[in-house]
Structures are given as C-alpha cells and as structure tokens.
Amino acid sequence: MPTPTTPGPRSSHRRRKQGGGAGRLGLAGAVTGVVGIAAVAGAIVWLRPGDDAGPATSPPPSLAGQGSGPGGLPAARRPRTGPAQTFNTPEGYGYALGAARAGVTATPPKTAEKAARGARYAYAEYVLTNTQRRPVLLDYPADLFLPRSQVDARYRSRCMPQPGIPTSMCTLPNHSAVTARLGDAPAPHAEDGDTMIPAGASYVVRIATDLPVRPGLRPDEIRLYVWNARYTSDRKGVPLDFP
C-alpha cells in the first residue's frame, strides 16, 4: 500500500534529479515548478489581483489551515480560481491548474536567501489537479513572474526572462509546495523514489520568491505562467488568470 508523504520543497531554478520508477520515464527537462512554502504566519499582505494593495490588519485564513489528513497534509475547501488550464507531458501525465490568489508578505519564507529586516516576498497559490485515471508524478508546472522594474537592482541579474513570456516580466528564484489537499483527496504518496498524486486528486500549491521584491510591488502585478517545454510545445507561455 502506498505510503502517504508530505512533499518537500522544490526550487524552480534547479534541474530535477531523475528518480526511480516514474522518474525514469524521461524526465530530463528542467522542472518549472518549485517548492516550498507552507502557509506563512505573521504580517502578510494578501489580496487577489485588483484589490487595494494596503497591508492587511491581520493574516487571512490560510487555504491549508482547515483540519488535518493523511500524511499530515491539511484539508481545505476548494478556493475560487480563474479558468483552469490543462497540460499534458510526453510521459502521459495530465494536470489542470487554476490560479487562486497572489500577494506580498513581510514574513520571509523558510527558503529565503536574503532575509533582511523589512524585506517583502511575492507569492501566489493555485489549484493543481491530476486529470488522469491513474497516479501521476507530483510536479509544479506554474512559475511566478513579476515586472523586472519591481525587482531590487541587487537581485535583477537573478530575475530570469523565459521563452514566451513578456520581456518586461521575469522570475526570481522560488520554491513551490503542496500546502493542502482538497475534498477527499488522499495525500501524495511515495512510489519507487518518486512522489505521486492519486487519480483525480486536487491540491493547493503555494509558490513564493526566495529573494526580496521592491516595496512597491502590488499583488495585481504578480503573474503565473506555464512556460516549460514539457507542458507547452509551441514556446509560448500560458498565463493562469486569477479570479
């Protein structure tokens, strides 16, 4: 019987090491996704794009904070999202992604490289669904982008443009992590050295920058795109629209 597991962080600026089993099916491409940040506590600015960007008086309820479940992964109600986009890989894995919300937080993520006093970090959350009738590899197709003008000059050289994305946008080093399971979805499980998600299961994923952003960054300037060639064959970035 598969063993439930809590997925660990993954960086979007690293090449994924091939694992056993499903991981040996030719996963040589760089994985866009990225891991890591469970719901942050403390002072946080949480707004859907288009809302007033003033600081919140208290942190919003986390999508991952409702109950608990297999593998220690919390259960949550399905958040409102923009239109879902579907993607398939050469190995036959299928995913649907729907953007939920974006924001800026003053609390450094655990993977932060430069946790200076007063620094702020961008994040976004989306719903990831396995569209297949069999388990598929847990992967993170979406990447977080922001205007290059909103990146501090000290870190601008590390904010990378990507194929098919507007040239005014770039992506800082970041991590992604599953923070909650939706409905009766089981937790991801380990299988031959890979982490798999069950057929039809949906999860909340949070992606957050490891480097600070400029204080003036607004949540409505943050974007999610899928650009990696494993998911888009025409070299065009696919935007995930927020609700």
N, C-alpha and C positions, 0 to 999 in steps of 0.2 A: 504494500500500500504506500503511495507517495507520502513523503514527509513534508508537512506544511513548513514553510520557511518565510522569514521576514527578509525581503530583498535588501541588499546593502547598496551603498551609494555608487553611482557610476558617472564618470566625467565624460562630457561631450567632446573634449579636446584630447582624448586618448584613443588609441586604436584598441578595439576589443580583442582580448586574447581568446583564441579558439579553445573551446572546451570539448568535453566528450559528447557522445550521443548526438543530440540535435545540433550542438555547436559545431560538429564536424561536417555539417552539410554545406560547407562552402561559405561560412560567414566571414569572408575576408574583408568586407567593406568596413569603413570606419562607422561606428555606430553614432548616430546623431544624438541620441537621447542622452541621458545623463543623470546622474543620480543624485540623489540625495538629500533632500531636506525634508524631514518630517515637519509637521506643523510647528511654526515658531511661536514662542511666547514672548511677552514683553511688549514694548511700544511698537506699534505697527500701523502703517498706513495701508488700508485695504479698501480698494474701490474698484468697481468694474470700470473699464474704459468709458469715458464720457461723464463720470461722476465728478463732483468737486474734489480737487486733489488736496484739500486740507487734511492735517493729521487727525486721526480718529481719537476720540476721547478714551476709548478702551478697545482692546483687541476684539475682532469679530470672532464668533464661534468658528472653530476650525472644522473643515469638512471631515477631518479624521478623528474628531473628538467625541463621537457618539457610540458608546458601547465598546465591546471588545469581541474578538473572534479567534478562529483558528490561526495558529502561528503568531499570536499576539498582535494581529493586524486589526485595527478598529473597524467597526461597521459604520456606514453613513447613509443618509438619504441621498438620492441622486440629485446633484445640483443642476440648476438651469444652465444650458450651454448654447452656443451658437450652432449652426448647421454642422452635422457630423460629416467628416470626410473619410473615405475608405481607402486603404492601401494594401497592396499585396507584394510579397517578396518572391525572388526566384525560387526559394525553397518551398513555396506554397503556404507560407504563413499569411494570415489576414488580420488586419486591425482596423478599427474605426476610432477616430479621435474627434472630440468635441471640446472646444475651449470654454472654460468656465469663468475665470476671473484673473485679474492681474493687479499688482500693487507694488509698493515700495516699503521696505521695513528698515527700521533703525537697529534691529537686533541682528548681529552677524550670524550667518548660518555656520554650522559646525565645520564646514569645509572652507570657510573664508580664509583667504591668503593674507589680506591686509585689513585686520580688524581695528582700524584707527578709531579713536573716540569721535563720535558724531557721524561716522560713515553710514551710508544708506545702500541697500542692496535691492535689486529688482527681482521679482518672482512672478510666476504665473502657474495656474492649475488647469488641468484638463482631464477629461474622462477618456480612459483607454479601455477598449473592448476587444476581446477575441471574437472575431466573426466566423471562425471555423467550427466544425463539429468535432474537433479533436484538440488536445492541448497544443499550444504554440509557445515559442520562446518568448520570455518576457523581454521586451525591447522598448526603447523610448524614441519613437520617430521624430517627435517635435523638438525644435530648438528655439531658444528665446533670443529675440533681436530687439535692439533699441537704436535710436538715432546716434550716429557717431558723435554728433555735437553734444550729446549728453554723457559722454564718457570723459572722465578726467584725463587731461593731457598726459599724465604719468603712465596711464594704462592703455592709451589709444592704440599703441602698437600691438597690443594683445587682443584687440577687438577686431575679429576677422570678418571680412566680407565672404559671402558664399555664392556659388552659382545660382542664378535665377532669382536672387533677392535684390531689391532696390539698392543702388550703390550708396545711398545715404544711410543705410542700416548696416549694423554689424553685430556679431555675437561674442560676448565675453566668455572666458572660461566659466563653466557652470556645472551643476550636478542635478540629477533628477532622482526621485524616489517615489515608490508607491506609498501613499500615506493612509489610504482607507480602501476597503472593499465595499462594493455597492450591492444592496439587496442580499440575496442568499449566496453570493459568490464565495467559494472557498478561497483560502489564502493561496498564493503561488506556492509551488512545491518543487523540491529538488529532484532532478531526474538525470542520471548519468553525468553529473557535474554541471548541468545547466539548470537555470530556474525557468519553470514553465508555468503558464497560466491556463486554467481549465477551459473547456469549450464554453463559449457564450458568456464568460465571466467579465465583469466590468470593475474598474478600479479608478480611484482618484490619484493622479500623478502631480507632484509639485516639482517645478524646475526653478532654480534660483542661481543668481550670479555668485561667483566666488570672489569677485573684485567689486569695489565700491562704484556706485554711479554718482553723477553730479546731483547736488541737492535739488535742482530744478526739474528733474525728471518727473513727468506726470504718468499715472497709470495708463491713460489713454494713448500714450506714445509707445507702450510696450506691445510687441507683436509675437505671435507664434507662427513659425513656418515649418513645413516639412520639405527638406531640400536634398537629402542624401539620395544618391543614385540607386540605392537598394529599394527605395519606395517610389521614386519618380524617374522615369526613363527619359523624359524629354528635356532635362536640365532646367526645368522651371520650378521655382519654389512655390509650394502650395500653401496659401495662408489659411490659418484656422481663425475664423471670426468669433469674437466674443459676443455674448447675448446683448 
